[in-house]
């Protein structure tokens, strides 16, 4: 007969009220010893790789992904009230902020790919290290599915949860890029209005002049002088027309070029304004997500049209510099929207596939022959459908439908297994 462990000892290994046999305790101790050897081997491998150690030391100097995202989100709280100097600084601040967001997304992609695609545990740990940064982390255990359990600041996560967090922050940072584009657009519009007002005020002040008093005699003399000047100019023009027909041709060519240039400039300005309107419409469409796939695609199309317009503006026009700046962050917005469209498309595809599998499972179950093999196939279809629904991100429009169907599909899976 096996003895029971003393409660004082059991309390060190869990709940003291739970009875633990000596055999169970021995098994647990053996497992922990193996885990200790495993950690020792990892530590040895890390210390023997100088490049790996340097990378880990570098990660500890940077904030964790959650903390970095929070800081970026706080930076978006910008007040657009103020004079032109303040607004110019705010526009520059938003531009810098957009660059930081892109760098943040690149880091997220690197972490996600490193963890998901690496077969080496050491490389996976590099991705985890980059995710947690200053917060640091500890390897706690391997669960029954050989999934790493990691802790940081008192929170425990599986490796899969870190990948899900990367997806979440990728989507949220894309939304911030869109918001920053809208904010920058508003700041530039406010700045433009202030500059126009200053320009108008300056023009008005130049036009207001004090009219001096002249005597009648001076007015007559001035009129005679003006008349004489006009006669002289008229004589000169007649002489030019008479003696130099080549000058007439040159003058005609210049006039034609000038008149041809004006429509081009006007067309460039019109394109620029149309692109701005398209950008504003696209930005307003995606406010307060989630949205159906159709809405994301409409916004994507608007950004695409705006980019085509800006890209077609000639370099020598007055708005070419503004168009170049807008083109850069319109392209960023288009890239972010395209990523969101892809996420929404995958979510819709997963939902439709799950529904199709559910229909097939029901048909197979209710049509003879109802053999063991058929029931196993039906259960497999329910399992596939469940996995598809669970893969749908929370930020998508169809997540609510997936959430409603998931418990139904799980019950059907369980019921099929009990038949």
DOBA-402711 format. One record per residue: x, y, z of N, C-alpha, C in turn. Coordinates in pm, whole numbers, padded with zeros to 5 digits, always signed. Layout:
XYZXYZXYZ/...
//
This chain:
+00085-00119+00000+00000+00000+00000+00088+00124+00000/+00053+00221-00088+00134+00342-00099+00097+00440+00011/+00199+00505+00069+00174+00605+00172+00138+00738+00112/+00085+00828+00195+00047+00963+00153+00152+01062+00198/+00166+01168+00123+00265+01270+00154+00214+01355+00269/+00304+01394+00357+00269+01483+00467+00209+01613+00414/+00099+01665+00474+00035+01788+00425+00129+01907+00416/+00226+01915+00508+00320+02027+00505+00405+02024+00378/+00439+01902+00333+00517+01888+00209+00427+01913+00090/+00305+01857+00095+00211+01875-00016+00179+02021-00038/+00178+02099+00070+00146+02241+00058+00248+02314-00027/+00370+02266-00030+00475+02329-00110+00460+02299-00258/+00383+02195-00289+00367+02153-00428+00224+02173-00478/+00145+02250-00409+00008+02272-00453-00084+02289-00335/-00202+02231-00345-00303+02241-00241-00278+02135-00135/-00261+02178-00010-00230+02083+00097-00347+01990+00128/-00470+02030+00089-00587+01947+00115-00600+01832+00014/-00527+01843-00097-00531+01738-00197-00434+01626-00158/-00486+01504-00157-00402+01389-00121-00311+01352-00238/-00182+01342-00209-00084+01307-00311-00009+01183-00265/-00006+01084-00349+00068+00963-00314+00216+00986-00336/+00296+00902-00274+00441+00913-00291+00480+00889-00436/+00406+00799-00503+00437+00770-00644+00410+00893-00731/+00297+00961-00701+00266+01082-00778+00371+01190-00753/+00410+01204-00628+00510+01303-00594+00643+01273-00661/+00680+01145-00663+00805+01105-00727+00802+01136-00876/+00684+01112-00939+00668+01140-01081+00681+01289-01109/+00619+01370-01021+00627+01516-01038+00771+01564-01023/+00839+01512-00924+00978+01553-00900+01066+01516-01019/+01045+01394-01072+01122+01351-01190+01098+01445-01308/+00970+01484-01325+00936+01577-01435+01004+01712-01415/+01004+01760-01291+01068+01890-01264+01219+01883-01283/+01276+01769-01247+01421+01753-01268+01453+01758-01418/+01370+01688-01498+01389+01692-01644+01375+01834-01697/+01278+01907-01643+01258+02046-01684+01380+02131-01648/+01438+02103-01531+01558+02176-01491+01675+02149-01585/+01693+02022-01623+01798+01989-01719+01773+02058-01854/+01646+02061-01892+01609+02126-02018+01646+02275-02015/+01613+02343-01906+01646+02485-01892+01796+02506-01888/+01865+02415-01822+02012+02426-01815+02073+02415-01954/+02020+02324-02034+02072+02306-02170+02046+02432-02255/+01928+02489-02238+01896+02613-02311+01990+02725-02270/+02011+02739-02139+02099+02845-02089+02240+02829-02143/+02287+02704-02150+02421+02677-02203+02431+02717-02350/+02328+02682-02426+02326+02717-02569+02325+02868-02589/+02247+02938-02506+02239+03084-02518+02374+03148-02487/+02437+03105-02378+02564+03165-02336+02677+03135-02433/+02664+03028-02509+02769+02993-02603+02755+03070-02736/+02646+03141-02753+02621+03218-02876+02628+03368-02843/+02740+03431-02875+02762+03572-02840+02659+03662-02909/+02629+03632-03035+02533+03713-03111+02394+03707-03046/+02358+03589-02999+02229+03572-02931+02225+03650-02801/+02332+03644-02726+02339+03718-02599+02328+03868-02624/+02398+03917-02725+02393+04060-02757+02252+04104-02795/+02182+04018-02869+02046+04052-02909+01952+04057-02787/+01968+03962-02697+01888+03961-02574+01916+04084-02489/+02043+04123-02481+02080+04244-02407+02023+04370-02471/+02013+04368-02604+01956+04482-02675+01805+04493-02651/+01736+04378-02653+01591+04378-02634+01551+04434-02498/+01634+04411-02398+01600+04454-02262+01599+04606-02249/+01654+04676-02349+01657+04823-02346+01536+04886-02414/+01447+04804-02470+01330+04856-02541+01202+04815-02470/+01098+04898-02480+00971+04862-02414+00906+04741-02479/+00822+04674-02405+00749+04560-02459+00651+04608-02566/+00603+04514-02648+00509+04550-02754+00382+04615-02698/+00319+04560-02593+00200+04627-02538+00229+04768-02489/+00342+04788-02420+00375+04921-02369+00410+05017-02482/+00479+04966-02585+00514+05050-02700+00388+05094-02773/+00292+05004-02787+00166+05040-02855+00090+05146-02775/+00087+05130-02643+00017+05228-02558+00079+05367-02574/+00211+05372-02580+00280+05501-02596+00245+05563-02732/+00239+05481-02836+00204+05531-02969+00061+05582-02972/-00029+05509-02908-00170+05551-02904-00185+05684-02830/-00107+05702-02722-00113+05827-02646-00060+05945-02729/+00035+05918-02817+00092+06025-02901-00009+06083-02999/-00115+06007-03027-00214+06053-03124-00306+06161-03065/-00302+06179-02936-00387+06280-02872-00325+06418-02892/-00352+06476-03008-00291+06603-03047-00400+06709-03063/-00379+06824-03003-00473+06935-03015-00433+07021-03135/-00528+07044-03227-00499+07117-03350-00528+07267-03338/-00559+07315-03220-00581+07459-03202-00447+07531-03192/-00440+07650-03253-00318+07728-03244-00290+07804-03372/-00179+07878-03371-00143+07957-03490-00071+07868-03591/-00023+07931-03698+00038+07854-03807+00165+07782-03762/+00244+07846-03675+00368+07782-03627+00338+07654-03548/+00236+07664-03463+00198+07547-03383+00148+07434-03474/+00064+07472-03572+00010+07371-03663+00119+07305-03747/+00218+07384-03790+00329+07327-03866+00405+07224-03782/+00424+07258-03655+00492+07163-03566+00408+07037-03545/+00275+07055-03538+00187+06941-03519+00188+06849-03642/+00191+06910-03760+00197+06831-03884+00326+06748-03887/+00436+06810-03850+00565+06739-03847+00563+06628-03741/+00498+06659-03628+00488+06560-03521+00409+06437-03567/+00300+06462-03640+00218+06351-03691+00296+06270-03794/+00374+06339-03879+00456+06269-03979+00556+06176-03911/+00623+06227-03807+00718+06144-03732+00647+06026-03666/+00528+06053-03617+00448+05951-03551+00411+05839-03648/+00378+05877-03773+00345+05777-03874+00465+05688-03905/+00584+05747-03909+00705+05668-03932+00727+05568-03817/+00703+05613-03694+00718+05525-03579+00618+05408-03586/+00497+05437-03633+00397+05331-03647+00441+05226-03749/+00498+05273-03860+00546+05179-03961+00659+05093-03907/+00750+05154-03831+00859+05078-03769+00803+04976-03669/+00699+05017-03597+00634+04928-03501+00573+04807-03573/+00509+04831-03688+00451+04722-03765+00558+04627-03819/+00669+04685-03863+00778+04601-03912+00834+04512-03801/+00844+04567-03681+00893+04488-03568+00794+04376-03535/+00665+04407-03540+00562+04306-03515+00572+04192-03616/+00588+04227-03742+00601+04125-03847+00723+04035-03822/+00832+04098-03782+00955+04022-03753+00933+03925-03638/+00869+03973-03530+00844+03888-03414+00751+03772-03452/+00644+03804-03522+00546+03703-03562+00611+03595-03648/+00685+03637-03749+00749+03540-03840+00856+03458-03770/+00930+03523-03680+01035+03451-03608+00976+03340-03522/+00868+03372-03449+00807+03273-03359+00735+03163-03439/+00665+03202-03542+00580+03106-03614+00659+03012-03706/+00761+03065-03771+00830+02986-03874+00957+02918-03824/+01012+02964-03712+01139+02908-03665+01118+02768-03606/+01208+02678-03639+01206+02544-03580+01301+02536-03461/+01391+02631-03453+01488+02634-03343+01426+02705-03223/+01435+02642-03106+01382+02702-02984+01453+02832-02951/+01582+02839-02979+01657+02960-02948+01606+03078-03032/+01577+03053-03159+01522+03160-03243+01384+03204-03195/+01305+03107-03151+01172+03139-03096+01187+03228-02973/+01283+03195-02889+01307+03276-02769+01351+03418-02805/+01420+03433-02917+01457+03568-02963+01332+03649-02996/+01236+03584-03062+01111+03653-03091+01036+03689-02965/+01033+03598-02869+00966+03625-02741+01036+03739-02668/+01167+03739-02672+01245+03845-02607+01214+03981-02667/+01204+03986-02800+01170+04113-02865+01029+04158-02830/+00938+04064-02808+00799+04097-02773+00792+04158-02633/+00862+04099-02537+00850+04145-02398+00945+04259-02362/+01062+04268-02430+01153+04380-02407+01190+04398-02261/+01173+04523-02213+01209+04557-02074+01131+04476-01971/+01011+04434-02009+00927+04359-01913+00988+04224-01879/+01078+04175-01965+01145+04044-01950+01043+03929-01940/+01091+03807-01940+01000+03692-01937+01071+03573-01874/+00991+03473-01840+01044+03349-01783+00974+03230-01848/+01051+03124-01874+00994+03000-01924+00938+02922-01805/+00807+02898-01808+00744+02833-01694+00730+02683-01712/+00681+02643-01831+00652+02500-01846+00621+02468-01992/+00611+02340-02021+00556+02290-02147+00426+02218-02113/+00313+02261-02172+00186+02196-02140+00174+02062-02213/+00057+02000-02203+00037+01867-02261+00053+01865-02412/+00026+01978-02476+00040+01987-02622+00178+02038-02664/+00273+02033-02569+00410+02080-02592+00411+02228-02632/+00322+02303-02572+00314+02447-02593+00389+02517-02480/+00478+02607-02516+00555+02679-02414+00464+02769-02332/+00479+02765-02202+00408+02855-02111+00510+02960-02066/+00477+03087-02090+00570+03197-02063+00504+03295-01968/+00579+03346-01874+00525+03446-01781+00603+03576-01793/+00531+03686-01769+00594+03818-01767+00508+03910-01683/+00569+03971-01584+00500+04064-01494+00375+04000-01433/+00386+03873-01396+00276+03805-01329+00170+03747-01421/+00182+03768-01551+00085+03714-01647+00144+03592-01718/+00060+03490-01737+00103+03367-01802+00039+03356-01940/+00119+03320-02040+00070+03308-02176+00133+03188-02245/+00053+03127-02335+00109+03028-02425+00170+03101-02545/+00256+03031-02616+00323+03091-02733+00220+03134-02837/+00112+03057-02851+00007+03092-02947-00058+03224-02912/-00073+03250-02783-00135+03377-02740-00050+03497-02780/+00082+03480-02778+00171+03588-02820+00151+03618-02968/+00135+03512-03049+00109+03531-03192-00025+03602-03213/-00125+03566-03133-00255+03634-03142-00243+03781-03103/-00161+03809-03003-00139+03948-02962-00072+04027-03074/+00020+03963-03144+00087+04031-03258-00015+04067-03365/-00107+03975-03393-00213+04003-03489-00299+04121-03443/-00333+04120-03315-00418+04226-03259-00350+04362-03271/-00224+04370-03229-00153+04498-03234-00126+04543-03377/-00112+04447-03469-00095+04481-03611-00221+04552-03663/-00336+04497-03628-00462+04557-03672-00483+04694-03607/-00454+04703-03478-00474+04830-03407-00379+04938-03458/-00256+04902-03489-00161+05000-03542-00202+05046-03681/-00262+04956-03760-00314+04996-03892-00424+05098-03877/-00511+05078-03776-00617+05174-03750-00559+05309-03707/-00451+05307-03627-00388+05431-03585-00326+05506-03703/-00273+05433-03799-00216+05497-03918-00325+05571-03994/-00440+05509-04005-00553+05574-04073-00595+05699-03997/-00607+05687-03865-00647+05801-03783-00545+05915-03793/-00418+05879-03794-00315+05983-03803-00321+06054-03938/-00356+05978-04045-00372+06040-04176-00485+06141-04177/-00596+06106-04111-00710+06199-04101-00669+06322-04021/-00599+06301-03911-00557+06412-03825-00462+06505-03900/-00371+06447-03976-00277+06528-04053-00350+06609-04159/-00448+06546-04221-00530+06615-04323-00600+06736-04261/-00656+06716-04142-00726+06826-04074-00629+06938-04036/-00510+06900-03990-00410+07001-03952-00365+07081-04073/-00345+07014-04185-00301+07084-04307-00411+07176-04360/-00536+07133-04349-00648+07218-04392-00657+07343-04305/-00642+07325-04172-00645+07439-04081-00529+07534-04108/-00412+07479-04135-00295+07560-04166-00315+07638-04295/-00376+07573-04393-00401+07636-04522-00497+07755-04507/-00600+07738-04424-00695+07847-04401-00627+07967-04335/-00541+07940-04239-00469+08049-04171-00379+08122-04269/-00307+08048-04353-00217+08110-04451-00295+08191-04554/-00411+08143-04595-00494+08217-04689-00544+08347-04627/-00581+08340-04500-00629+08460-04431-00519+08563-04419/-00398+08519-04386-00285+08611-04376-00255+08675-04510/-00261+08593-04616-00236+08644-04751-00341+08746-04793/-00467+08718-04762-00576+08810-04797-00563+08941-04722/-00528+08933-04593-00512+09054-04512-00399+09141-04566/-00290+09076-04610-00175+09150-04664-00212+09220-04794/-00291+09152-04877-00334+09211-05006-00422+09332-04983/-00514+09320-04888-00606+09431-04858-00529+09552-04805/-00431+09525-04718-00354+09636-04659-00272+09710-04764/-00226+09637-04867-00149+09703-04974-00237+09788-05064/-00363+09746-05076-00454+09819-05165-00505+09948-05102/-00507+09953-04970-00556+10073-04900-00445+10179-04899/-00464+10285-04971-00366+10395-04978-00435+10528-04957/-00360+10622-04909-00412+10758-04891-00401+10833-05022/-00514+10889-05075-00515+10962-05201-00469+11105-05177/-00359+11151-05239-00309+11287-05217-00395+11390-05291/-00388+11517-05246-00460+11627-05309-00373+11691-05416/-00433+11707-05536-00360+11770-05646-00434+11896-05688/-00357+11990-05735-00420+12112-05791-00465+12083-05933/-00556+12167-05983-00609+12150-06119-00499+12160-06222/-00405+12250-06196-00296+12270-06291-00210+12145-06303/-00184+12079-06187-00102+11958-06188-00174+11845-06258/-00304+11838-06239-00381+11732-06302-00375+11744-06453/-00391+11874-06504-00386+11898-06648-00251+11857-06704/-00143+11899-06632-00008+11863-06677+00011+11712-06678/-00039+11645-06575-00025+11499-06569-00099+11433-06683/-00219+11485-06712-00298+11428-06822-00226+11445-06954/-00166+11568-06976-00092+11592-07100+00028+11497-07110/+00095+11480-06996+00212+11391-06995+00174+11248-07028/+00062+11202-06970+00015+11066-06996-00022+11050-07141/-00092+11155-07197-00133+11148-07338-00013+11142-07429/+00088+11222-07397+00211+11223-07478+00279+11086-07473/+00282+11030-07354+00345+10898-07338+00273+10793-07421/+00139+10797-07419+00062+10701-07496+00087+10716-07644/+00099+10844-07691+00127+10867-07832+00262+10809-07872/+00360+10831-07782+00496+10779-07810+00494+10627-07814/+00425+10566-07715+00418+10420-07712+00347+10366-07834/+00241+10435-07875+00168+10393-07993+00254+10401-08117/+00334+10506-08128+00426+10522-08241+00528+10409-08243/+00580+10376-08122+00681+10270-08113+00623+10135-08153/+00501+10109-08106+00438+09982-08140+00416+09972-08290/+00374+10083-08351+00353+10085-08497+00482+10057-08570/+00592+10118-08520+00722+10096-08582+00762+09949-08572/+00735+09885-08454+00772+09744-08436+00693+09656-08530/+00565+09687-08541+00479+09608-08630+00523+09623-08775/+00568+09742-08806+00605+09770-08945+00738+09708-08982/+00834+09715-08891+00972+09679-08927+01009+09535-08884/+00941+09475-08786+00986+09345-08734+00870+09246-08724/+00830+09185-08833+00725+09083-08829+00768+08958-08753/+00902+08934-08742+00951+08818-08667+00916+08830-08519/+00920+08956-08467+00884+08977-08327+00738+08944-08302/+00656+08972-08404+00515+08938-08390+00498+08787-08372/+00574+08711-08451+00566+08565-08443+00612+08513-08307/+00723+08573-08258+00773+08535-08125+00670+08565-08018/+00610+08683-08024+00510+08725-07926+00388+08633-07930/+00350+08592-08053+00237+08502-08069+00267+08365-08007/+00390+08318-08027+00430+08188-07970+00427+08192-07819/+00480+08300-07761+00480+08314-07615+00338+08318-07560/+00251+08389-07631+00113+08398-07587+00046+08262-07589/+00074+08186-07695+00015+08054-07705+00067+07962-07596/+00197+07970-07565+00255+07886-07460+00197+07923-07324/+00183+08055-07304+00126+08100-07177-00015+08053-07159/-00095+08064-07265-00234+08021-07255-00243+07870-07241/-00146+07796-07297-00146+07650-07283-00104+07609-07143/-00019+07689-07079+00031+07654-06946-00078+07667-06839/-00164+07764-06853-00267+07791-06752-00360+07672-06732/-00415+07613-06844-00499+07496-06822-00428+07381-06754/-00296+07360-06785-00220+07252-06721-00212+07275-06570/-00184+07399-06532-00176+07432-06390-00311+07412-06324/-00415+07455-06393-00550+07438-06339-00586+07291-06325/-00546+07211-06422-00574+07068-06416-00501+07002-06300/-00378+07044-06275-00300+06987-06165-00366+07019-06031/-00410+07144-06016-00477+07185-05892-00607+07108-05874/-00680+07090-05985-00806+07016-05978-00781+06871-05936/-00674+06810-05990-00641+06672-05953-00605+06663-05804/-00529+06762-05759-00487+06763-05619-00608+06773-05526/-00701+06861-05560-00822+06878-05477-00909+06752-05481/-00919+06692-05599-00998+06568-05611-00936+06457-05527/-00803+06449-05529-00735+06346-05449-00759+06368-05300/-00756+06495-05258-00783+06527-05117-00923+06483-05077/-01021+06512-05163-01159+06473-05133-01172+06321-05122/-01108+06251-05214-01112+06105-05210-01050+06051-05081/-00938+06115-05040-00872+06073-04917-00960+06094-04795/-01029+06208-04790-01117+06238-04678-01235+06140-04674/-01290+06108-04791-01401+06012-04797-01355+05874-04750/-01237+05832-04798-01183+05702-04759-01160+05694-04609/-01106+05801-04553-01079+05804-04408-01208+05800-04328/-01310+05873-04375-01437+05877-04301-01510+05743-04309/-01489+05667-04417-01557+05538-04433-01516+05437-04326/-01389+05444-04284-01337+05340-04195-01334+05383-04049/-01403+05491-04016-01410+05532-03876-01496+05434-03797/-01458+05413-03673-01531+05328-03580-01555+05187-03635/-01446+05111-03660-01463+04972-03704-01521+04887-03589/-01567+04764-03617-01549+04689-03741-01650+04727-03850/-01612+04697-03976-01696+04724-04090-01704+04600-04179/-01811+04588-04257-01816+04477-04354-01703+04489-04456/-01672+04378-04519-01565+04374-04619-01588+04478-04728/-01713+04497-04768-01747+04590-04876-01701+04732-04842/-01717+04773-04717-01678+04908-04675-01527+04924-04682/-01453+04823-04634-01307+04830-04641-01260+04837-04786/-01327+04762-04873-01289+04764-05015-01320+04898-05079/-01431+04962-05039-01464+05095-05090-01356+05195-05050/-01314+05190-04924-01208+05280-04877-01078+05253-04950/-01047+05126-04971-00925+05089-05044-00929+05147-05185/-01043+05140-05249-01059+05191-05386-01041+05343-05389/-01096+05412-05288-01083+05558-05281-00936+05599-05267/-00864+05531-05178-00722+05561-05161-00647+05536-05291/-00683+05428-05361-00616+05393-05486-00638+05502-05592/-00762+05549-05602-00793+05656-05698-00716+05784-05663/-00710+05816-05534-00638+05936-05491-00490+05926-05525/-00432+05808-05505-00289+05786-05536-00264+05805-05685/-00353+05752-05769-00337+05766-05915-00341+05914-05955/-00432+05990-05896-00442+06134-05927-00316+06208-05886/-00269+06184-05764-00150+06254-05714-00027+06216-05796/-00018+06090-05833+00098+06042-05909+00102+06100-06051/-00014+06146-06100-00019+06199-06237+00005+06349-06244/+00025+06414-06130+00049+06559-06128+00193+06587-06171/+00215+06670-06275+00351+06697-06324+00438+06764-06217/+00568+06744-06229+00662+06796-06128+00673+06948-06132/+00651+07011-06249+00676+07154-06259+00559+07240-06212/+00450+07179-06169+00333+07257-06128+00349+07310-05986/+00262+07405-05951+00271+07471-05820+00236+07378-05705/+00158+07274-05732+00115+07184-05624+00195+07053-05622/+00301+07045-05700+00375+06918-05711+00438+06876-05578/+00492+06974-05503+00554+06940-05374+00449+06890-05275/+00334+06958-05270+00227+06912-05181+00178+06775-05223/+00166+06754-05353+00118+06625-05404+00215+06512-05367/+00344+06542-05372+00445+06442-05338+00435+06400-05192/+00413+06500-05103+00401+06469-04960+00275+06387-04933/+00165+06429-04995+00039+06358-04973+00047+06217-05028/+00115+06201-05140+00126+06071-05204+00192+05971-05109/+00293+06018-05035+00367+05928-04946+00278+05870-04839/+00199+05955-04771+00120+05895-04663-00014+05843-04711/-00060+05883-04831-00175+05815-04891-00138+05670-04923/-00015+05650-04966+00032+05514-04995+00041+05430-04867/+00080+05496-04755+00082+05426-04628-00059+05384-04588/-00154+05476-04603-00293+05445-04569-00347+05333-04657/-00312+05338-04784-00359+05234-04876-00303+05097-04837/-00177+05096-04796-00116+04971-04753-00185+04915-04629/-00216+05004-04534-00283+04961-04411-00423+04909-04440/-00496+04981-04526-00631+04938-04562-00626+04804-04635/-00527+04786-04721-00514+04660-04795-00492+04543-04701/-00414+04567-04595-00393+04462-04495-00525+04428-04425/-00602+04533-04395-00730+04512-04328-00828+04438-04419/-00826+04471-04547-00912+04402-04645-00877+04254-04648/-00747+04224-04647-00702+04084-04649-00748+04010-04525/-00738+04074-04409-00782+04012-04283-00932+03983-04288/-01009+04082-04335-01154+04067-04342-01192+03958-04444/-01120+03954-04558-01146+03851-04658-01124+03712-04601/-01012+03695-04529-00982+03565-04469-01088+03527-04366/-01134+03626-04290-01236+03600-04189-01367+03555-04255/-01406+03624-04361-01528+03588-04435-01514+03448-04495/-01397+03420-04552-01372+03288-04612-01380+03177-04507/-01323+03203-04388-01329+03105-04279-01473+03079-04236/-01551+03186-04225-01691+03172-04183-01770+03091-04286/-01752+03124-04414-01825+03053-04518-01784+02906-04525/-01655+02880-04509-01607+02741-04511-01663+02662-04393/-01667+02727-04275-01720+02662-04156-01869+02628-04175/-01945+02720-04232-02087+02694-04258-02106+02579-04357/-02021+02577-04458-02029+02470-04559-02000+02334-04495/-01899+02330-04409-01866+02206-04340-01980+02162-04249/-02047+02258-04186-02160+02226-04098-02274+02165-04178/-02302+02220-04295-02408+02165-04381-02373+02023-04423/-02249+02002-04463-02205+01868-04505-02216+01767-04390/-02177+01815-04269-02183+01726-04151-02327+01685-04122/-02420+01779-04128-02562+01749-04103-02619+01652-04207/-02583+01674-04333-02633+01587-04440-02581+01444-04423/-02453+01431-04390-02394+01298-04374-02454+01225-04254/-02482+01300-04147-02531+01237-04024-02675+01189-04039/-02755+01261-04117-02897+01229-04127-02931+01144-04249/-02832+01106-04327-02854+01020-04442-02785+00886-04418/-02854+00775-04441-02791+00643-04421-02685+00619-04528/-02587+00529-04504-02576+00451-04379-02508+00531-04268/-02556+00516-04146-02501+00589-04032-02401+00500-03959/-02290+00472-04026-02190+00381-03971-02091+00456-03882/-02003+00381-03815-01901+00441-03729-01807+00529-03811/-01772+00483-03930-01682+00559-04017-01745+00693-04056/-01875+00689-04087-01946+00812-04124-01949+00909-04007/-01976+00856-03887-01981+00944-03769-01844+01006-03741/-01739+00929-03765-01604+00984-03747-01575+01096-03848/-01622+01075-03971-01604+01179-04073-01684+01305-04037/-01806+01284-03986-01891+01397-03945-01823+01474-03832/-01770+01401-03735-01701+01466-03623-01579+01544-03671/-01509+01488-03772-01394+01559-03829-01434+01691-03895/-01549+01691-03961-01597+01814-04025-01634+01919-03920/-01701+01874-03812-01732+01969-03704-01603+02027-03644/-01501+01942-03630-01373+01988-03573-01308+02092-03664/-01311+02067-03796-01255+02164-03891-01330+02296-03885/-01463+02287-03878-01545+02408-03872-01514+02489-03746/-01495+02420-03635-01463+02487-03507-01329+02559-03518/-01230+02494-03576-01098+02555-03592-01106+02680-03680/-01186+02675-03785-01202+02790-03875-01266+02908-03801/-01367+02879-03721-01434+02987-03646-01342+03047-03540/-01265+02962-03476-01173+03011-03372-01061+03096-03429/-01032+03078-03558-00924+03156-03622-00968+03295-03665/-01098+03325-03654-01148+03457-03696-01114+03561-03590/-01040+03668-03624-01000+03769-03526-01120+03845-03468/-01105+03892-03345-01212+03966-03279-01243+04098-03347/-01146+04155-03414-01163+04289-03474-01243+04285-03604/-01275+04167-03656-01343+04159-03785-01495+04172-03768/-01560+04206-03878-01705+04228-03876-01781+04098-03854/-01728+03986-03903-01799+03858-03895-01769+03782-03765/-01691+03845-03676-01655+03776-03551-01779+03746-03467/-01877+03837-03468-01999+03816-03388-02073+03690-03435/-02081+03674-03569-02146+03554-03622-02068+03428-03581/-01936+03437-03590-01852+03323-03552-01870+03288-03404/-01879+03392-03322-01895+03372-03178-02028+03304-03147/-02133+03338-03223-02265+03277-03202-02268+03131-03248/-02198+03101-03356-02199+02965-03412-02108+02870-03336/-02002+02923-03274-01900+02838-03213-01956+02743-03107/-02035+02789-03007-02088+02694-02908-02181+02589-02970/-02255+02627-03074-02344+02532-03142-02262+02422-03208/-02156+02462-03277-02072+02364-03345-02000+02274-03244/-01959+02330-03132-01892+02250-03029-01988+02148-02969/-02113+02188-02947-02213+02094-02895-02239+01982-02996/-02247+02018-03123-02269+01916-03227-02151+01819-03234/-02031+01874-03219-01911+01788-03218-01916+01689-03102/-01953+01741-02984-01961+01655-02866-02072+01551-02880/-02186+01593-02931-02299+01500-02948-02265+01390-03047/-02193+01425-03154-02156+01325-03254-02064+01219-03194/-01976+01264-03104-01884+01170-03041-01953+01076-02944/-02070+01117-02892-02141+01034-02795-02237+00936-02861/-02264+00955-02992-02359+00863-03058-02299+00724-03068/
//
